Amino acid sequence: MDAEEDPEIIMSDLCADVEVDGCFLTVEIYKADIDPGWILEVINEFGTSTVFDDPFIADGLAWKQFEKTLNEEGVTAFYNKKEKRKLFH
């Protein structure tokens, strides 16, 4: 594939580094210029990435999903079992 054919990645202005209960997360919301769906990806301090399966029609909706997940499941939703043991033991 030529560089000319690679889609441009558009990053949302809502991307942020977030600290929650002493845990550090990077929230990335992005889309390709050829696709209207926004992708929500949350990366924890260990480098583990959580990507939500379904794209969002607006970047604000992706951010709301991040907040909803935090409220309902807590920050541990973005960590695997091994990482949770390192954080909380």
PyMOL Python script that loads the backbone (N, CA, C, O; Angstrom):
from pymol import cmd

cmd.read_pdbstr("""\
ATOM      1  N   MET A   1       0.840  -1.178   0.000  1.00  0.00           N
ATOM      2  CA  MET A   1       0.000   0.000   0.000  1.00  0.00           C
ATOM      3  C   MET A   1       0.886   1.242   0.000  1.00  0.00           C
ATOM      4  O   MET A   1       1.800   1.345   0.818  1.00  0.00           O
ATOM      5  N   ASP A   2       0.638   2.159  -0.877  1.00  0.00           N
ATOM      6  CA  ASP A   2       1.394   3.406  -0.944  1.00  0.00           C
ATOM      7  C   ASP A   2       1.028   4.313   0.217  1.00  0.00           C
ATOM      8  O   ASP A   2      -0.066   4.222   0.773  1.00  0.00           O
ATOM      9  N   ALA A   3       1.955   5.187   0.576  1.00  0.00           N
ATOM     10  CA  ALA A   3       1.699   6.158   1.639  1.00  0.00           C
ATOM     11  C   ALA A   3       0.493   7.025   1.289  1.00  0.00           C
ATOM     12  O   ALA A   3      -0.241   7.467   2.173  1.00  0.00           O
ATOM     13  N   GLU A   4       0.294   7.267  -0.014  1.00  0.00           N
ATOM     14  CA  GLU A   4      -0.847   8.074  -0.449  1.00  0.00           C
ATOM     15  C   GLU A   4      -2.173   7.389  -0.125  1.00  0.00           C
ATOM     16  O   GLU A   4      -3.193   8.058   0.038  1.00  0.00           O
ATOM     17  N   GLU A   5      -2.162   6.072  -0.034  1.00  0.00           N
ATOM     18  CA  GLU A   5      -3.393   5.328   0.214  1.00  0.00           C
ATOM     19  C   GLU A   5      -3.669   5.116   1.698  1.00  0.00           C
ATOM     20  O   GLU A   5      -4.777   4.724   2.063  1.00  0.00           O
ATOM     21  N   ASP A   6      -2.688   5.367   2.560  1.00  0.00           N
ATOM     22  CA  ASP A   6      -2.901   5.196   3.995  1.00  0.00           C
ATOM     23  C   ASP A   6      -3.870   6.250   4.493  1.00  0.00           C
ATOM     24  O   ASP A   6      -3.719   7.433   4.187  1.00  0.00           O
ATOM     25  N   PRO A   7      -4.863   5.826   5.258  1.00  0.00           N
ATOM     26  CA  PRO A   7      -5.803   6.823   5.782  1.00  0.00           C
ATOM     27  C   PRO A   7      -5.134   7.699   6.834  1.00  0.00           C
ATOM     28  O   PRO A   7      -4.234   7.257   7.548  1.00  0.00           O
ATOM     29  N   GLU A   8      -5.574   8.911   6.915  1.00  0.00           N
ATOM     30  CA  GLU A   8      -5.082   9.824   7.940  1.00  0.00           C
ATOM     31  C   GLU A   8      -5.828   9.531   9.240  1.00  0.00           C
ATOM     32  O   GLU A   8      -7.044   9.339   9.234  1.00  0.00           O
ATOM     33  N   ILE A   9      -5.104   9.497  10.344  1.00  0.00           N
ATOM     34  CA  ILE A   9      -5.714   9.291  11.652  1.00  0.00           C
ATOM     35  C   ILE A   9      -5.998  10.657  12.270  1.00  0.00           C
ATOM     36  O   ILE A   9      -5.110  11.503  12.380  1.00  0.00           O
ATOM     37  N   ILE A  10      -7.224  10.849  12.661  1.00  0.00           N
ATOM     38  CA  ILE A  10      -7.650  12.104  13.272  1.00  0.00           C
ATOM     39  C   ILE A  10      -7.829  11.861  14.758  1.00  0.00           C
ATOM     40  O   ILE A  10      -8.633  11.025  15.169  1.00  0.00           O
ATOM     41  N   MET A  11      -7.077  12.595  15.560  1.00  0.00           N
ATOM     42  CA  MET A  11      -7.164  12.471  17.016  1.00  0.00           C
ATOM     43  C   MET A  11      -8.169  13.491  17.545  1.00  0.00           C
ATOM     44  O   MET A  11      -8.191  14.642  17.107  1.00  0.00           O
ATOM     45  N   SER A  12      -8.986  13.061  18.479  1.00  0.00           N
ATOM     46  CA  SER A  12      -9.964  13.947  19.097  1.00  0.00           C
ATOM     47  C   SER A  12      -9.282  14.909  20.065  1.00  0.00           C
ATOM     48  O   SER A  12      -8.242  14.593  20.642  1.00  0.00           O
ATOM     49  N   ASP A  13      -9.869  16.064  20.231  1.00  0.00           N
ATOM     50  CA  ASP A  13      -9.400  17.018  21.238  1.00  0.00           C
ATOM     51  C   ASP A  13      -9.683  16.507  22.651  1.00  0.00           C
ATOM     52  O   ASP A  13      -9.181  17.071  23.624  1.00  0.00           O
ATOM     53  N   LEU A  14     -10.476  15.454  22.772  1.00  0.00           N
ATOM     54  CA  LEU A  14     -10.824  14.896  24.078  1.00  0.00           C
ATOM     55  C   LEU A  14      -9.784  13.908  24.601  1.00  0.00           C
ATOM     56  O   LEU A  14      -9.910  13.434  25.730  1.00  0.00           O
ATOM     57  N   CYS A  15      -8.778  13.593  23.822  1.00  0.00           N
ATOM     58  CA  CYS A  15      -7.711  12.709  24.289  1.00  0.00           C
ATOM     59  C   CYS A  15      -7.077  13.329  25.534  1.00  0.00           C
ATOM     60  O   CYS A  15      -6.879  14.541  25.609  1.00  0.00           O
ATOM     61  N   ALA A  16      -6.761  12.468  26.514  1.00  0.00           N
ATOM     62  CA  ALA A  16      -6.223  13.010  27.763  1.00  0.00           C
ATOM     63  C   ALA A  16      -5.473  11.953  28.546  1.00  0.00           C
ATOM     64  O   ALA A  16      -5.717  10.755  28.401  1.00  0.00           O
ATOM     65  N   ASP A  17      -4.549  12.423  29.385  1.00  0.00           N
ATOM     66  CA  ASP A  17      -3.932  11.590  30.407  1.00  0.00           C
ATOM     67  C   ASP A  17      -4.734  11.835  31.673  1.00  0.00           C
ATOM     68  O   ASP A  17      -4.977  12.980  32.054  1.00  0.00           O
ATOM     69  N   VAL A  18      -5.146  10.744  32.329  1.00  0.00           N
ATOM     70  CA  VAL A  18      -6.042  10.837  33.470  1.00  0.00           C
ATOM     71  C   VAL A  18      -5.453  10.075  34.645  1.00  0.00           C
ATOM     72  O   VAL A  18      -4.909   8.985  34.474  1.00  0.00           O
ATOM     73  N   GLU A  19      -5.561  10.645  35.835  1.00  0.00           N
ATOM     74  CA  GLU A  19      -5.186   9.937  37.057  1.00  0.00           C
ATOM     75  C   GLU A  19      -6.453   9.670  37.852  1.00  0.00           C
ATOM     76  O   GLU A  19      -7.220  10.584  38.155  1.00  0.00           O
ATOM     77  N   VAL A  20      -6.659   8.398  38.183  1.00  0.00           N
ATOM     78  CA  VAL A  20      -7.830   7.991  38.961  1.00  0.00           C
ATOM     79  C   VAL A  20      -7.340   7.099  40.092  1.00  0.00           C
ATOM     80  O   VAL A  20      -6.757   6.043  39.848  1.00  0.00           O
ATOM     81  N   ASP A  21      -7.572   7.518  41.312  1.00  0.00           N
ATOM     82  CA  ASP A  21      -7.175   6.738  42.490  1.00  0.00           C
ATOM     83  C   ASP A  21      -5.712   6.308  42.437  1.00  0.00           C
ATOM     84  O   ASP A  21      -5.376   5.187  42.818  1.00  0.00           O
ATOM     85  N   GLY A  22      -4.847   7.197  41.965  1.00  0.00           N
ATOM     86  CA  GLY A  22      -3.420   6.894  41.886  1.00  0.00           C
ATOM     87  C   GLY A  22      -3.019   6.060  40.686  1.00  0.00           C
ATOM     88  O   GLY A  22      -1.849   5.703  40.547  1.00  0.00           O
ATOM     89  N   CYS A  23      -3.960   5.745  39.821  1.00  0.00           N
ATOM     90  CA  CYS A  23      -3.683   4.976  38.603  1.00  0.00           C
ATOM     91  C   CYS A  23      -3.677   5.942  37.411  1.00  0.00           C
ATOM     92  O   CYS A  23      -4.481   6.872  37.341  1.00  0.00           O
ATOM     93  N   PHE A  24      -2.761   5.700  36.487  1.00  0.00           N
ATOM     94  CA  PHE A  24      -2.604   6.604  35.357  1.00  0.00           C
ATOM     95  C   PHE A  24      -3.080   5.938  34.064  1.00  0.00           C
ATOM     96  O   PHE A  24      -2.647   4.839  33.718  1.00  0.00           O
ATOM     97  N   LEU A  25      -3.968   6.620  33.369  1.00  0.00           N
ATOM     98  CA  LEU A  25      -4.544   6.120  32.121  1.00  0.00           C
ATOM     99  C   LEU A  25      -4.361   7.163  31.027  1.00  0.00           C
ATOM    100  O   LEU A  25      -4.416   8.367  31.278  1.00  0.00           O
ATOM    101  N   THR A  26      -4.145   6.685  29.824  1.00  0.00           N
ATOM    102  CA  THR A  26      -4.143   7.546  28.650  1.00  0.00           C
ATOM    103  C   THR A  26      -5.387   7.204  27.846  1.00  0.00           C
ATOM    104  O   THR A  26      -5.569   6.061  27.426  1.00  0.00           O
ATOM    105  N   VAL A  27      -6.235   8.191  27.634  1.00  0.00           N
ATOM    106  CA  VAL A  27      -7.465   7.994  26.871  1.00  0.00           C
ATOM    107  C   VAL A  27      -7.229   8.548  25.474  1.00  0.00           C
ATOM    108  O   VAL A  27      -6.956   9.736  25.298  1.00  0.00           O
ATOM    109  N   GLU A  28      -7.337   7.672  24.490  1.00  0.00           N
ATOM    110  CA  GLU A  28      -7.176   8.082  23.098  1.00  0.00           C
ATOM    111  C   GLU A  28      -8.486   7.843  22.364  1.00  0.00           C
ATOM    112  O   GLU A  28      -9.058   6.754  22.418  1.00  0.00           O
ATOM    113  N   ILE A  29      -8.942   8.864  21.689  1.00  0.00           N
ATOM    114  CA  ILE A  29     -10.152   8.781  20.874  1.00  0.00           C
ATOM    115  C   ILE A  29      -9.748   9.241  19.480  1.00  0.00           C
ATOM    116  O   ILE A  29      -9.254  10.355  19.305  1.00  0.00           O
ATOM    117  N   TYR A  30      -9.958   8.386  18.495  1.00  0.00           N
ATOM    118  CA  TYR A  30      -9.473   8.692  17.150  1.00  0.00           C
ATOM    119  C   TYR A  30     -10.316   8.007  16.096  1.00  0.00           C
ATOM    120  O   TYR A  30     -11.096   7.099  16.384  1.00  0.00           O
ATOM    121  N   LYS A  31     -10.139   8.463  14.868  1.00  0.00           N
ATOM    122  CA  LYS A  31     -10.810   7.837  13.725  1.00  0.00           C
ATOM    123  C   LYS A  31      -9.950   8.030  12.493  1.00  0.00           C
ATOM    124  O   LYS A  31      -9.062   8.882  12.456  1.00  0.00           O
ATOM    125  N   ALA A  32     -10.231   7.228  11.495  1.00  0.00           N
ATOM    126  CA  ALA A  32      -9.578   7.395  10.201  1.00  0.00           C
ATOM    127  C   ALA A  32     -10.402   8.381   9.382  1.00  0.00           C
ATOM    128  O   ALA A  32     -11.622   8.458   9.524  1.00  0.00           O
ATOM    129  N   ASP A  33      -9.727   9.126   8.531  1.00  0.00           N
ATOM    130  CA  ASP A  33     -10.448  10.112   7.727  1.00  0.00           C
ATOM    131  C   ASP A  33     -11.428   9.468   6.739  1.00  0.00           C
ATOM    132  O   ASP A  33     -12.295  10.151   6.194  1.00  0.00           O
ATOM    133  N   ILE A  34     -11.294   8.164   6.509  1.00  0.00           N
ATOM    134  CA  ILE A  34     -12.193   7.477   5.584  1.00  0.00           C
ATOM    135  C   ILE A  34     -13.321   6.746   6.308  1.00  0.00           C
ATOM    136  O   ILE A  34     -14.142   6.092   5.665  1.00  0.00           O
ATOM    137  N   ASP A  35     -13.373   6.849   7.645  1.00  0.00           N
ATOM    138  CA  ASP A  35     -14.370   6.136   8.441  1.00  0.00           C
ATOM    139  C   ASP A  35     -14.975   7.100   9.461  1.00  0.00           C
ATOM    140  O   ASP A  35     -14.235   7.775  10.176  1.00  0.00           O
ATOM    141  N   PRO A  36     -16.289   7.177   9.543  1.00  0.00           N
ATOM    142  CA  PRO A  36     -16.906   8.140  10.464  1.00  0.00           C
ATOM    143  C   PRO A  36     -16.896   7.708  11.931  1.00  0.00           C
ATOM    144  O   PRO A  36     -17.177   8.525  12.808  1.00  0.00           O
ATOM    145  N   GLY A  37     -16.579   6.446  12.217  1.00  0.00           N
ATOM    146  CA  GLY A  37     -16.651   5.938  13.580  1.00  0.00           C
ATOM    147  C   GLY A  37     -15.431   6.272  14.414  1.00  0.00           C
ATOM    148  O   GLY A  37     -14.299   6.081  13.969  1.00  0.00           O
ATOM    149  N   TRP A  38     -15.657   6.778  15.639  1.00  0.00           N
ATOM    150  CA  TRP A  38     -14.583   7.092  16.581  1.00  0.00           C
ATOM    151  C   TRP A  38     -14.254   5.873  17.414  1.00  0.00           C
ATOM    152  O   TRP A  38     -15.154   5.167  17.869  1.00  0.00           O
ATOM    153  N   ILE A  39     -12.980   5.621  17.617  1.00  0.00           N
ATOM    154  CA  ILE A  39     -12.484   4.504  18.400  1.00  0.00           C
ATOM    155  C   ILE A  39     -12.059   5.011  19.775  1.00  0.00           C
ATOM    156  O   ILE A  39     -11.403   6.047  19.888  1.00  0.00           O
ATOM    157  N   LEU A  40     -12.435   4.278  20.815  1.00  0.00           N
ATOM    158  CA  LEU A  40     -12.021   4.595  22.181  1.00  0.00           C
ATOM    159  C   LEU A  40     -10.991   3.566  22.610  1.00  0.00           C
ATOM    160  O   LEU A  40     -11.260   2.365  22.614  1.00  0.00           O
ATOM    161  N   GLU A  41      -9.810   4.046  22.970  1.00  0.00           N
ATOM    162  CA  GLU A  41      -8.734   3.195  23.457  1.00  0.00           C
ATOM    163  C   GLU A  41      -8.214   3.781  24.765  1.00  0.00           C
ATOM    164  O   GLU A  41      -7.924   4.974  24.851  1.00  0.00           O
ATOM    165  N   VAL A  42      -8.099   2.930  25.777  1.00  0.00           N
ATOM    166  CA  VAL A  42      -7.578   3.354  27.072  1.00  0.00           C
ATOM    167  C   VAL A  42      -6.327   2.529  27.350  1.00  0.00           C
ATOM    168  O   VAL A  42      -6.366   1.299  27.302  1.00  0.00           O
ATOM    169  N   ILE A  43      -5.219   3.206  27.642  1.00  0.00           N
ATOM    170  CA  ILE A  43      -3.937   2.547  27.874  1.00  0.00           C
ATOM    171  C   ILE A  43      -3.542   2.800  29.319  1.00  0.00           C
ATOM    172  O   ILE A  43      -3.484   3.947  29.764  1.00  0.00           O
ATOM    173  N   ASN A  44      -3.267   1.712  30.058  1.00  0.00           N
ATOM    174  CA  ASN A  44      -2.877   1.884  31.465  1.00  0.00           C
ATOM    175  C   ASN A  44      -1.363   2.089  31.568  1.00  0.00           C
ATOM    176  O   ASN A  44      -0.652   2.040  30.564  1.00  0.00           O
ATOM    177  N   GLU A  45      -0.877   2.318  32.797  1.00  0.00           N
ATOM    178  CA  GLU A  45       0.548   2.641  32.980  1.00  0.00           C
ATOM    179  C   GLU A  45       1.479   1.476  32.677  1.00  0.00           C
ATOM    180  O   GLU A  45       2.690   1.667  32.567  1.00  0.00           O
ATOM    181  N   PHE A  46       0.926   0.261  32.540  1.00  0.00           N
ATOM    182  CA  PHE A  46       1.735  -0.893  32.162  1.00  0.00           C
ATOM    183  C   PHE A  46       1.808  -1.050  30.641  1.00  0.00           C
ATOM    184  O   PHE A  46       2.516  -1.920  30.134  1.00  0.00           O
ATOM    185  N   GLY A  47       1.075  -0.205  29.924  1.00  0.00           N
ATOM    186  CA  GLY A  47       1.068  -0.265  28.462  1.00  0.00           C
ATOM    187  C   GLY A  47      -0.020  -1.152  27.893  1.00  0.00           C
ATOM    188  O   GLY A  47      -0.092  -1.344  26.679  1.00  0.00           O
ATOM    189  N   THR A  48      -0.872  -1.698  28.754  1.00  0.00           N
ATOM    190  CA  THR A  48      -1.963  -2.543  28.280  1.00  0.00           C
ATOM    191  C   THR A  48      -3.070  -1.666  27.710  1.00  0.00           C
ATOM    192  O   THR A  48      -3.494  -0.689  28.329  1.00  0.00           O
ATOM    193  N   SER A  49      -3.524  -2.031  26.529  1.00  0.00           N
ATOM    194  CA  SER A  49      -4.529  -1.259  25.807  1.00  0.00           C
ATOM    195  C   SER A  49      -5.885  -1.944  25.884  1.00  0.00           C
ATOM    196  O   SER A  49      -5.996  -3.153  25.683  1.00  0.00           O
ATOM    197  N   THR A  50      -6.906  -1.161  26.175  1.00  0.00           N
ATOM    198  CA  THR A  50      -8.292  -1.631  26.120  1.00  0.00           C
ATOM    199  C   THR A  50      -8.966  -0.844  25.002  1.00  0.00           C
ATOM    200  O   THR A  50      -9.077   0.380  25.077  1.00  0.00           O
ATOM    201  N   VAL A  51      -9.414  -1.548  23.968  1.00  0.00           N
ATOM    202  CA  VAL A  51     -10.094  -0.915  22.847  1.00  0.00           C
ATOM    203  C   VAL A  51     -11.541  -1.381  22.863  1.00  0.00           C
ATOM    204  O   VAL A  51     -11.815  -2.581  22.878  1.00  0.00           O
ATOM    205  N   PHE A  52     -12.454  -0.440  22.860  1.00  0.00           N
ATOM    206  CA  PHE A  52     -13.871  -0.773  22.855  1.00  0.00           C
ATOM    207  C   PHE A  52     -14.267  -1.272  21.474  1.00  0.00           C
ATOM    208  O   PHE A  52     -13.847  -0.722  20.455  1.00  0.00           O
ATOM    209  N   ASP A  53     -15.083  -2.324  21.454  1.00  0.00           N
ATOM    210  CA  ASP A  53     -15.396  -3.028  20.210  1.00  0.00           C
ATOM    211  C   ASP A  53     -16.133  -2.186  19.173  1.00  0.00           C
ATOM    212  O   ASP A  53     -15.795  -2.212  17.990  1.00  0.00           O
ATOM    213  N   ASP A  54     -17.123  -1.452  19.614  1.00  0.00           N
ATOM    214  CA  ASP A  54     -17.963  -0.734  18.664  1.00  0.00           C
ATOM    215  C   ASP A  54     -17.538   0.729  18.552  1.00  0.00           C
ATOM    216  O   ASP A  54     -17.307   1.391  19.564  1.00  0.00           O
ATOM    217  N   PRO A  55     -17.436   1.232  17.318  1.00  0.00           N
ATOM    218  CA  PRO A  55     -17.103   2.648  17.153  1.00  0.00           C
ATOM    219  C   PRO A  55     -18.264   3.539  17.605  1.00  0.00           C
ATOM    220  O   PRO A  55     -19.409   3.096  17.688  1.00  0.00           O
ATOM    221  N   PHE A  56     -17.947   4.778  17.888  1.00  0.00           N
ATOM    222  CA  PHE A  56     -18.924   5.756  18.351  1.00  0.00           C
ATOM    223  C   PHE A  56     -19.169   6.778  17.246  1.00  0.00           C
ATOM    224  O   PHE A  56     -18.267   7.073  16.463  1.00  0.00           O
ATOM    225  N   ILE A  57     -20.384   7.319  17.180  1.00  0.00           N
ATOM    226  CA  ILE A  57     -20.706   8.276  16.115  1.00  0.00           C
ATOM    227  C   ILE A  57     -20.152   9.670  16.406  1.00  0.00           C
ATOM    228  O   ILE A  57     -20.101  10.520  15.516  1.00  0.00           O
ATOM    229  N   ALA A  58     -19.739   9.903  17.647  1.00  0.00           N
ATOM    230  CA  ALA A  58     -19.140  11.187  18.009  1.00  0.00           C
ATOM    231  C   ALA A  58     -18.070  10.956  19.064  1.00  0.00           C
ATOM    232  O   ALA A  58     -18.181  10.036  19.874  1.00  0.00           O
ATOM    233  N   ASP A  59     -17.037  11.786  19.055  1.00  0.00           N
ATOM    234  CA  ASP A  59     -15.966  11.616  20.029  1.00  0.00           C
ATOM    235  C   ASP A  59     -16.462  11.860  21.455  1.00  0.00           C
ATOM    236  O   ASP A  59     -15.961  11.244  22.396  1.00  0.00           O
ATOM    237  N   GLY A  60     -17.430  12.742  21.622  1.00  0.00           N
ATOM    238  CA  GLY A  60     -18.003  12.988  22.941  1.00  0.00           C
ATOM    239  C   GLY A  60     -18.692  11.762  23.517  1.00  0.00           C
ATOM    240  O   GLY A  60     -18.671  11.543  24.728  1.00  0.00           O
ATOM    241  N   LEU A  61     -19.301  10.962  22.650  1.00  0.00           N
ATOM    242  CA  LEU A  61     -19.935   9.722  23.107  1.00  0.00           C
ATOM    243  C   LEU A  61     -18.886   8.710  23.554  1.00  0.00           C
ATOM    244  O   LEU A  61     -19.112   7.946  24.492  1.00  0.00           O
ATOM    245  N   ALA A  62     -17.751   8.709  22.885  1.00  0.00           N
ATOM    246  CA  ALA A  62     -16.657   7.826  23.303  1.00  0.00           C
ATOM    247  C   ALA A  62     -16.168   8.233  24.696  1.00  0.00           C
ATOM    248  O   ALA A  62     -15.946   7.375  25.550  1.00  0.00           O
ATOM    249  N   TRP A  63     -16.001   9.534  24.923  1.00  0.00           N
ATOM    250  CA  TRP A  63     -15.575  10.008  26.243  1.00  0.00           C
ATOM    251  C   TRP A  63     -16.609   9.646  27.300  1.00  0.00           C
ATOM    252  O   TRP A  63     -16.243   9.240  28.403  1.00  0.00           O
ATOM    253  N   LYS A  64     -17.891   9.784  26.985  1.00  0.00           N
ATOM    254  CA  LYS A  64     -18.945   9.422  27.944  1.00  0.00           C
ATOM    255  C   LYS A  64     -18.880   7.936  28.289  1.00  0.00           C
ATOM    256  O   LYS A  64     -19.145   7.555  29.429  1.00  0.00           O
ATOM    257  N   GLN A  65     -18.530   7.095  27.315  1.00  0.00           N
ATOM    258  CA  GLN A  65     -18.386   5.662  27.590  1.00  0.00           C
ATOM    259  C   GLN A  65     -17.218   5.415  28.536  1.00  0.00           C
ATOM    260  O   GLN A  65     -17.312   4.574  29.430  1.00  0.00           O
ATOM    261  N   PHE A  66     -16.132   6.131  28.351  1.00  0.00           N
ATOM    262  CA  PHE A  66     -15.002   6.022  29.270  1.00  0.00           C
ATOM    263  C   PHE A  66     -15.455   6.372  30.690  1.00  0.00           C
ATOM    264  O   PHE A  66     -15.171   5.630  31.630  1.00  0.00           O
ATOM    265  N   GLU A  67     -16.156   7.492  30.847  1.00  0.00           N
ATOM    266  CA  GLU A  67     -16.649   7.903  32.167  1.00  0.00           C
ATOM    267  C   GLU A  67     -17.626   6.885  32.745  1.00  0.00           C
ATOM    268  O   GLU A  67     -17.582   6.581  33.937  1.00  0.00           O
ATOM    269  N   LYS A  68     -18.497   6.366  31.906  1.00  0.00           N
ATOM    270  CA  LYS A  68     -19.479   5.370  32.358  1.00  0.00           C
ATOM    271  C   LYS A  68     -18.769   4.113  32.854  1.00  0.00           C
ATOM    272  O   LYS A  68     -19.129   3.566  33.897  1.00  0.00           O
ATOM    273  N   THR A  69     -17.783   3.664  32.126  1.00  0.00           N
ATOM    274  CA  THR A  69     -17.033   2.473  32.533  1.00  0.00           C
ATOM    275  C   THR A  69     -16.342   2.711  33.873  1.00  0.00           C
ATOM    276  O   THR A  69     -16.359   1.843  34.746  1.00  0.00           O
ATOM    277  N   LEU A  70     -15.738   3.879  34.036  1.00  0.00           N
ATOM    278  CA  LEU A  70     -15.111   4.215  35.316  1.00  0.00           C
ATOM    279  C   LEU A  70     -16.122   4.198  36.455  1.00  0.00           C
ATOM    280  O   LEU A  70     -15.850   3.640  37.518  1.00  0.00           O
ATOM    281  N   ASN A  71     -17.275   4.799  36.242  1.00  0.00           N
ATOM    282  CA  ASN A  71     -18.301   4.872  37.284  1.00  0.00           C
ATOM    283  C   ASN A  71     -18.883   3.513  37.636  1.00  0.00           C
ATOM    284  O   ASN A  71     -19.139   3.230  38.806  1.00  0.00           O
ATOM    285  N   GLU A  72     -19.095   2.665  36.623  1.00  0.00           N
ATOM    286  CA  GLU A  72     -19.750   1.377  36.849  1.00  0.00           C
ATOM    287  C   GLU A  72     -18.780   0.274  37.277  1.00  0.00           C
ATOM    288  O   GLU A  72     -19.119  -0.557  38.120  1.00  0.00           O
ATOM    289  N   GLU A  73     -17.582   0.263  36.701  1.00  0.00           N
ATOM    290  CA  GLU A  73     -16.651  -0.841  36.938  1.00  0.00           C
ATOM    291  C   GLU A  73     -15.408  -0.432  37.712  1.00  0.00           C
ATOM    292  O   GLU A  73     -14.691  -1.282  38.240  1.00  0.00           O
ATOM    293  N   GLY A  74     -15.155   0.859  37.777  1.00  0.00           N
ATOM    294  CA  GLY A  74     -13.953   1.345  38.445  1.00  0.00           C
ATOM    295  C   GLY A  74     -12.746   1.296  37.533  1.00  0.00           C
ATOM    296  O   GLY A  74     -12.800   0.777  36.419  1.00  0.00           O
ATOM    297  N   VAL A  75     -11.660   1.848  38.033  1.00  0.00           N
ATOM    298  CA  VAL A  75     -10.432   1.944  37.246  1.00  0.00           C
ATOM    299  C   VAL A  75      -9.886   0.556  36.901  1.00  0.00           C
ATOM    300  O   VAL A  75      -9.187   0.403  35.899  1.00  0.00           O
ATOM    301  N   THR A  76     -10.193  -0.445  37.708  1.00  0.00           N
ATOM    302  CA  THR A  76      -9.670  -1.794  37.449  1.00  0.00           C
ATOM    303  C   THR A  76     -10.198  -2.400  36.150  1.00  0.00           C
ATOM    304  O   THR A  76      -9.671  -3.413  35.689  1.00  0.00           O
ATOM    305  N   ALA A  77     -11.208  -1.810  35.564  1.00  0.00           N
ATOM    306  CA  ALA A  77     -11.723  -2.289  34.275  1.00  0.00           C
ATOM    307  C   ALA A  77     -10.649  -2.229  33.191  1.00  0.00           C
ATOM    308  O   ALA A  77     -10.744  -2.923  32.178  1.00  0.00           O
ATOM    309  N   PHE A  78      -9.633  -1.400  33.404  1.00  0.00           N
ATOM    310  CA  PHE A  78      -8.606  -1.190  32.388  1.00  0.00           C
ATOM    311  C   PHE A  78      -7.293  -1.915  32.708  1.00  0.00           C
ATOM    312  O   PHE A  78      -6.247  -1.602  32.140  1.00  0.00           O
ATOM    313  N   TYR A  79      -7.361  -2.888  33.625  1.00  0.00           N
ATOM    314  CA  TYR A  79      -6.182  -3.664  34.029  1.00  0.00           C
ATOM    315  C   TYR A  79      -6.497  -5.148  33.949  1.00  0.00           C
ATOM    316  O   TYR A  79      -7.626  -5.565  34.208  1.00  0.00           O
ATOM    317  N   ASN A  80      -5.483  -5.956  33.585  1.00  0.00           N
ATOM    318  CA  ASN A  80      -5.679  -7.403  33.613  1.00  0.00           C
ATOM    319  C   ASN A  80      -5.397  -7.914  35.033  1.00  0.00           C
ATOM    320  O   ASN A  80      -4.963  -7.151  35.896  1.00  0.00           O
ATOM    321  N   LYS A  81      -5.641  -9.184  35.264  1.00  0.00           N
ATOM    322  CA  LYS A  81      -5.511  -9.752  36.618  1.00  0.00           C
ATOM    323  C   LYS A  81      -4.116  -9.573  37.205  1.00  0.00           C
ATOM    324  O   LYS A  81      -3.971  -9.211  38.373  1.00  0.00           O
ATOM    325  N   LYS A  82      -3.106  -9.822  36.407  1.00  0.00           N
ATOM    326  CA  LYS A  82      -1.717  -9.698  36.876  1.00  0.00           C
ATOM    327  C   LYS A  82      -1.411  -8.251  37.271  1.00  0.00           C
ATOM    328  O   LYS A  82      -0.767  -8.007  38.292  1.00  0.00           O
ATOM    329  N   GLU A  83      -1.863  -7.316  36.480  1.00  0.00           N
ATOM    330  CA  GLU A  83      -1.630  -5.910  36.775  1.00  0.00           C
ATOM    331  C   GLU A  83      -2.379  -5.469  38.024  1.00  0.00           C
ATOM    332  O   GLU A  83      -1.867  -4.673  38.810  1.00  0.00           O
ATOM    333  N   LYS A  84      -3.594  -5.986  38.208  1.00  0.00           N
ATOM    334  CA  LYS A  84      -4.381  -5.656  39.403  1.00  0.00           C
ATOM    335  C   LYS A  84      -3.646  -6.102  40.656  1.00  0.00           C
ATOM    336  O   LYS A  84      -3.646  -5.393  41.662  1.00  0.00           O
ATOM    337  N   ARG A  85      -3.017  -7.274  40.605  1.00  0.00           N
ATOM    338  CA  ARG A  85      -2.257  -7.755  41.769  1.00  0.00           C
ATOM    339  C   ARG A  85      -1.078  -6.825  42.065  1.00  0.00           C
ATOM    340  O   ARG A  85      -0.784  -6.551  43.228  1.00  0.00           O
ATOM    341  N   LYS A  86      -0.410  -6.342  41.030  1.00  0.00           N
ATOM    342  CA  LYS A  86       0.718  -5.420  41.232  1.00  0.00           C
ATOM    343  C   LYS A  86       0.249  -4.105  41.847  1.00  0.00           C
ATOM    344  O   LYS A  86       0.938  -3.526  42.687  1.00  0.00           O
ATOM    345  N   LEU A  87      -0.913  -3.640  41.429  1.00  0.00           N
ATOM    346  CA  LEU A  87      -1.419  -2.354  41.905  1.00  0.00           C
ATOM    347  C   LEU A  87      -1.945  -2.396  43.337  1.00  0.00           C
ATOM    348  O   LEU A  87      -1.725  -1.469  44.117  1.00  0.00           O
ATOM    349  N   PHE A  88      -2.636  -3.473  43.672  1.00  0.00           N
ATOM    350  CA  PHE A  88      -3.419  -3.481  44.891  1.00  0.00           C
ATOM    351  C   PHE A  88      -2.912  -4.430  45.964  1.00  0.00           C
ATOM    352  O   PHE A  88      -3.599  -4.653  46.961  1.00  0.00           O
ATOM    353  N   HIS A  89      -1.717  -4.996  45.779  1.00  0.00           N
ATOM    354  CA  HIS A  89      -1.162  -5.900  46.810  1.00  0.00           C
ATOM    355  C   HIS A  89       0.231  -5.495  47.189  1.00  0.00           C
ATOM    356  O   HIS A  89       0.852  -6.137  48.036  1.00  0.00           O
TER     357      HIS A  89
END
""", "prot")
cmd.dss("prot")
cmd.show_as("cartoon", "prot")
cmd.util.cbc("prot")
cmd.orient("prot")
